[in-house]
Amino acid sequence: MRLRFVLSETAKGMYRNLAMTVSVILVAFVSLLFVGASSLLQSQISTMKGDWYDKVEVSVYMCPKSSASSNCANGEATAAQISEVENLITSGAPSGYVKSYQMETKAQAYQNFMKAYAKSAVGRNATEDMMPVSFRIKLKDAENYKLVAEQFEGHSGVERVVDQRSTLEPLFLVMNRASWITGGLATIMAVAAVLLISTTIRLSAMSRSRQTGIMRLVGASNLFIQLPFILEGVIAALTGAVLAVATLWVGVRYVVEGWLASSISFTSAFISTRDVLLLSPWLILAAIALAAGVIAARHGRDAVVGSFAADHTVADETAFIDAVRQAAALAREGWVVTIGIEATGPSTAFGYIHAGDPTDVPGAPDGRRVLGFTEKPDADTAAAYLATGDYRWNAGMFVVRAGVLLDHLAELRPQLAQGIEAIAAVWDAPEREEVLAERWPALEKIAIDHAIAEPVAAAGGVATVPVSMGWNDVGGFDALTDLVPPRTQGPATGAGVLDDSDDTDGSTDAAPRAEIRALDSDGALIASTSGRTVVLLGVPGTVVVDTPDALLVTTPEHAQDVKGVVDALKESGREDLL
């Protein structure tokens, strides 16, 4: 009842202050977008450096007929001088640093030159005899350039030695400065988001001053009174965070992996949507830890905090509320608590929680000790887990006392804990902005599962509340199969159709309308954006995804294996499909 009241008051407050709530969402969205963009840009720089530095070459240019270089005073390099340089590459002092080399003759140099400048005045006046003989040397380690260059510079017949890295360094300098600017803007926007969230909480509290006064008179605690206002700011901020992550994913997917990768042919070193997903847990953990620190500073270390996933559906709200109540009871006894979802099948899409003996904590009759966590297993292992009756799906929901979380953090991740404690200590002080700008960007990037849950479970400090509540992660086509209802009429009767131009609700879209027919294919899921006619005959329970560039046919049981296919296509060079 108390939880229902808090959630109800939170919803009412967000509706009353809708404009301010939207402002918080937008500011949090922009600030976290800058934070994520800055991190991804820095990652892109590091990735491209590794790729490009591995491809760069050291070029040794021999003296051409007409050269102003003092090293070429005796005229064009002779055949003997060219042979001496080649012997130096293959068996001389630099040979230990050389991975491979290629000699470019005057004829080859002229041919390459004309490809680039044939239509220009320079190209029309150029002759083959003007071109120099050169050597293209790929090093085992590009950092050894100076050691290699010293062996050729000043050598008889050598005009100059060029390292291609010198061309790339200015580009990376510009990209680094862009990353620093983005990081600075991210810090400013983060401060603005914090101030706006605090203002929203205060305004919401002021608008309900009479109500809160009555609650104080009847004996309500400060935490119970303040919790709805805090949740309003937290929910708005988390909504902005989800939007920021989604925007980053879309940007990387369609701009970097799509347009940029196809437009720039001289490198394959680009960040991917996987980098966005790897960035998200860090932002979430830092936000959770910071929230815990702030709550502990304001309401004491015994305050219970919770973290719940945003991309799932819950059919049985009552069961969910009961599970949270039990988790809170366990948390008050010092446990780190996770909600264990009853597994409806041997899914390979989720991690698993190994539940042990009951905790015997009053108020938590279903509580059980956690013996360990397992990442997504294979199908056989998952089936073996379910056969024991002791495993539950891990939905990433955690409930814990603020002080307990901070203590575990201090023991397991002391530097992260110090940063969080420093920010939380001045959260309501004038120096908050300065400390936040200094400490937040340097916090460690790690998910709460790996940082806290797994090591604490190994030490016997994690409990779970098993629950059956009609939970769905909506993480793949197998989940959509359960969520998209089959059509009850028309040519696709019996099949679920995921289509923007679905004629069941009269909506339309700019995408080509697909004609979908299904016969004896009950339980199938069809998603089409190609505009082609899709026909299913006698293939119940299949998943068909038809796009302009590719066709996927699978089953719900194998839907999670799509990632492996994508990785294989990427390794084979089919970037046009990714």
N, C-alpha and C positions, 0 to 999 in steps of 0.2 A: 504493500500500500504506500509506504513512504517513497519507494523508488518510483512508483507510478506517479505520485504527486510531484516529485522533483522533475521527472521527464515532462509532465504536463505543463508545469510552470516554465520550464525551459522553452518549450514550443510556443507558449503564449507570449513570452518575452521577446522571442525572435520575430514573431508576427507583429507585435506592437512597434518594435524598433526595426522594421523591415529595411528602411533606407540605410540605417547605420550598419545593419547586418550585411547588406550587400556591399557596403563600403569596406568593411573588414575583409570580406571574401576577396574583393578585387585587390586590395592592398597586399594581403597575404599571398594571393596568386602572383602578382607582379614581383614581389620581393623574392619569393621562393623560385620563381622563374629565372630571375637574375642569378640567384645562388646556384641553381642547377646548371644554367647556361655557362656560368663561369667555370664550374667544375668540369663540365663536358668539354669546354673549349681547351682547358688545360690538358685534359686527357687526350684530346685530338692532337694537340701539339706534340705530346710525348709519343703518341702512336706514329705520327707522320715522321718525327725525327728518327725513330727506330727503323721505319721502312725506307725513308729516303737516304739516311746515312749508310744504310746497308747497300744501297744501289749506286751511290756516288763513286766516281772514278778519279784517279789521278792521271792527268794527261801530260805526257812529255812530248813537246813539239820540237822537232829537229829544224835546223836552219834552212829556210827556203832560199831561193836565188837572190831575192831582194829583201834584205832585212836591215833595220836600223839598230838592231841589238849589238852591243859591243862584243858579245859572245860569238857573233857571226861575222867577224871582220874578215875571216878567210873565205867567205862565200858560202855556197850551199853545202850542206852536210854530205860527206862522201859515203860511199857504200861501206867502207871500213868503219867509219864513225857510227853509222846506223847499226852495224853488226856488233860493235863494242857495247852500245846501249842495250841491245837485245840480250847479249850475254850477261850483262850486269843484272838484268831483270830475272833471268832464268837461273843463274848460278853464282851471282855476285852477292855482296853484303845485303842488299834489299830483298833477296829471294825468299828469305824466311818470313817476310811480311806479305808477300804477294799471294793472293788467292788464284787469280787468273789474269791474263793480259791478251790484248788484241792489237795487232799492228795495222795501221791504216795507211795504205799507199797513196801516192799523189793522185792516181786515177780515182781511187775510192773517195778521197777527200774532195776532189773536183765534182764527182757525181753527187755527193751529199750537199755540197755547197750550192750546186745548181738547182737542187730540189727546193731550196729555201729562197734563193735570190735570182732565179732565172729571168724573171720579168722586171727586175730592177736594173738601174744603170750600172751598178756594181757587178751584177751577174753578166751583163752583156759584154763588159770589158775584161772579165776574168778569163784566164787560160789555165789549162792543167799544169803547166810548168810553174805557175805561181804558187801552187799549193804545197804545203810542207808534209813530209812524212811524220807520222805521230804514233805514239803508243798509248793505248787506253788500259790502265792498270787498275784492277779491282783488288783492294786490300782485304786481308782477313779481319782487321780491325781498323776502321776509318780514323780512329784516334791516333794512329801511328803515322799520319801523313808527314809530319815534319821530319821524322827519322828517315823516311823514304825519300822525300824531296831533297834533303841534303846530299844524297848520293848522286843525284842527277844535275842539280843546279851547278852551273859552272863547268860541267863536263864538256869536253870537246864536241862541237857540232850540235849542242842543245841550245835552242833559242830561249825557251822558258818552260817552267813547270807550273801547272794549274791544278788547284784542288777545287772541285765543284762545290764543296761545302761552303766556300767563301761566298758563293752565289745564294745559297740557301739561308745563311745566318741572318741577313737583314729581314727576310720574310718571317723567320721565326721570332725575331726581335719585335716586329710589328704585331704578330699574333700574341706574343706574351704581354705586350703593353695593352692590347685589347682585352686580354683576360684580366689584367689588373684593374682596368677601368670598370669592367663588368662586375668584378668582385667588390669594388668600392661602391658602385651603384646598388649592389645587392645588400651591402651593409646598411646603407642609408635607408633603403626600402624596408629592411628588417626592423630597424628602429622605428620607422613610421608605423609599421604593422603592430608592433608592441604597444606603442602609444595609443593607437586607434582601438585596439582590443581593450586596453585598460579604460579608455574613455567610454566605450560601449558598456562595459560592466558597470561603471559608475552611473551612467545615465539610466540604465535599466533599473538599478537599485533605487535611484532617486524617484523614478516614476512610480515605484511601488513602496514608498516609504511608509505609508499607512499600513499596508499589508504586513510588512516586515516588523513594524512596531507591535502589531497584534500578536504575531508569532513569538516575539520575545516575551510578551506578557504571559503567554501560556506555557513558557518554558522551553521553546525550541532552541537547539544549540546554534552557535554561530556558523558552524560548518553546514548544518541543514538549511539555514537561512541563505547563506551565501552560495551554496552549490549551484542552484539554477542559473545565477548570474555568471558564475565561472564557466559553466557548461555552454552558455550562449556564445561567449568569446571563443572557447575551445572548438566548438562545432563549426563555427564560421571560419576559423583559421584552418581547421583540417579540410574543410571544403575547398578553400583556396589552395591548399597543398595538393589535393587530388587533381584539381584543375591544372596546376602547374606541372605535375608529373605527366598528365595526359597530353598537355601541349608539347612538352619536351619530347615525349614518345612520338607524337605525330610529326614534329619538326625533324627529328632524326630519321624516322622511317621514310618520309617522302622527300625531304630536302637533301639530307646527307646520303642515305642509302639509295635513294632514287635518283634525283636530279644530279647531285654533285658527283656521285660515284660513276654515273654514265657520262658525264661531261668531261671529267679529268681522267685521262687515260694513262698518265705517267705514274700513277701511284694507286695502290689498292688499300692503302692504310687509312681506313676510315672507322670512326666509332660506329657502334650499332645500337639498336634498341635494347640489346642486352646490357649495354653500359648504363642506360637510363634506369633499367630495372635494378641494377646493382647499386645505383645511387640512391634509390628510393628508401631502402631500409635504414641507411645512415641518417637521412633526414628524419625519418620516423623515430628512430631510437633517440636521437638528440632531442627531438621535440618531447618525447615521453619523459626522458630523464630531466629535462628542464622543467617540465610541468610538475614532476614529482618534487624537484628542488624548491620551486616556488610555493607549492602547496605545503611542504614541510616547514618552510620559513614562516608562512602565514598562519597555519593551522596546527602545527606540531608534527613530529615525525610519525605519530600514530595514525595520521590520516590515511585512508585507503584510496589508492588510485587504480584506474583500470585502463587498458588499451584494447580496443576492439577493431577488427578489420572492417573496411568500408565496402568491400566488393563481394558481399555475400547476401543471400536471402535466408530468412528465418520464417518458417510456416507457423510454428507453435510459439507465440510470444510468451505465453504463460510459463512454458517449460524453460525458455531462455531467462526470464526474470528470476525464476526459482534457482536456476543454476548460478546466476550472478550473486544472489543472496547467499548461497552456500559458499561461493568463492570468497565473498567478503568476510564471512565468518572464519574461514580458514586463514585468510590474510591477516585478520586481527590476532591470530595465534602465531604469527611469524612465518607462515608459509608463503612461498612464491607459487601462485595458483594459475593453472591454465585450464580452459574449458575443453574437455575431451568429447569430440563428436562421435556418436555411434556410427560405425562404419556399415554402410548398406551393401558393400561389395568390396572385392579385393582391388581397389583402385590404385593405380600407379601414379596418380596425379597429386597425391597428398603425402605429407610426412605423417609418421605414426608416433603415438604416445604409448609407452609400455606401462600399464597400470599395475601396481602391486597391492599390498595389504591395505585395509581400511585405515583411515587416519584417526577415527574415534574422536572427532571434534564436535562438541555440541553445536547444533545449528547447521551442521553439514553432514547429514546421514549418508550421502553418496560419495563423500570425499575419499580418495585413495592416493597412496603414495605413488610418485612417478619413479620408475626404475631407470628410464632412459628415453631418449628421443632418437628416431631413425628418419633420415631423409628419404625421399621418394624411392621405395624399393621396386624390384621387378615383380611381375605378376605372381610368380610362384611363391616368392617370399611374402608378398601381401596376403595371399591365400593361407599360407602357414600361420601368419599372425592372427588372422580372423578365426582360425580353427581353435586357437587357445582361449579365445574369449577375453583376453587381457589387453587388447590393443584398441586404441581409439584414433580417429583422425585428428591431426593437429591443425587447428584453424587459426593459430597465431593470436589467440585471446589471452591476455594476462591480467591478473588482479593481484595487488601486493600493497603492503604498507609502505608509505613513502620512505620512512626511515630504513626499513629492511632493504628496499631497492638500492638506496644510496649506500648502505653498508656493504652490500654485495659488490656494487660498482667500485667502491673504494678498495676492496680486496682484489678484485679481478682485473679492473681497469683503472688503476689509481690516477693516471693522468687525466682521463676522461672525467673521473669523479671530481678531481680538483677544479677542473674547468666549470663543471656544472655547479658545484658548491659556490664557487666565486661569483658566478652570474646570479644564482638564487639569493645569495646574501645581500646583494644590492638591488634586488628587483624593485623594491619600493623606495629606493633612495635616489637622490639626484644624479649620482654617478653611474646609474644603470646603463645609460647609452654608451658611455666610454668603455665600460667593462665588457658589455655585449659586443661591441665592435672589435675589441681586442681578442676576446676568448672564443666566441662562437665559430669563426672560420677555421680555427685550429683544432676543433674537437675531432676525435677519432671516428672514422667511418666504419661502423660495424653494426650488424643487426642484433636485436635483443635476444633472439634465440641462441646465437653463438656466444654472445658476450655474457649473458646471465643464466638463461634457462638450462643449457646443457651442462656446464660445470657445476651449478648448484644442485641439479638433479643427481649428478654423480656423487655428491656429498650428502644426499638424502634430504634436501631442503625444498623440494618441489612437490606439490600435490595437484591432483586433477579432479574435476567434477564431471563425471561422465553424464551425457545428456542426449536424449533423442528429441530433436525439435524441428525436424524437416529442414535441415541446413543444406545449403548449396553454395559452392564457391564461385560458380559461374566463370570458371577458368579455362574452358575449352568447349569443343563441339560435343563432348560427352555430356557436359552439364546442360548445354542448350537443348539436347535431345529430351531431357526431362522437363525443361521449362517451357519450350515452345509447343503449344497444344496442336494436335493434328487437326487438319481441316475436316469438317463434317459434311461438306458438299463440294461439288465442282469436280474438275478432272484430276485434282490432286488429293482427293478424299483419302483420309487415313495417314497422310504424311504431314509432317510439320514443315512449313515453308518460312524461311527467314529471308524476306524480300521487302525492300523499301517501297516497292510498288504493289504491295499485297492488296488484292482486290477485296479482302474481307472487311477492311475498314474504310475503303474509299480513298485512301491516301495516294498521292502521286509523287514522283521524283523525276529528276532530270535524267537518271540512268535509264538505259534501254530496258523495256519491259520484257521479262522472260515468260515464255509459255511453258508451264510445268504440268506434266501429266504423270500420274502414278497409278499402276495397276498391280494389285497383290503385293504392295510394298508398305504395309502398315508399319508405323513406327520409324520410318525413314525421316531424315532431316535433309532439306534441300536449301542451299543458299546460292543464288545466281545473280551475277551482275553483268554477265556477258551479253544478254539480249538474245542468246540462242534458245532454241527449244530444247528442254530437258525432259527426257522420258525415262521412267523407271518401270521395269517389268519384272515382277517376281523377285524383288530383292528387298525384303523387309529388314528393318533395323539398320540400314546403311546410312552413311553420311556422304552427301555429294556437295562439293563446293566448286562452282563453275565461275571462273573469272576470265577476263579477256586474255590473260597470258598463261593460264595453267588450269588444269582440271584435277581435283583431288577426289578420290573415292576411297572411303575407309569405313570402319565400324566404330561405334562408340568405345569399344574396348581398346582400340588402337589409336584413338584420336590424340592421345598424349605423345605418341611417337612421331608426330609431325615435325617436332624440333630436330630429331635425328635426320630426317629426310632433308630438311632445310640446311643443316650443317653439311651433309654430304654434297648437296647441290653447290653450296658455297665453295667447298674444297675442289670441286670439279670445274670451277670457273664460271658457273651459270649465274653470274651476277644479275642477268636480265630478269631472272625469276624471283629475286630476293628484294 
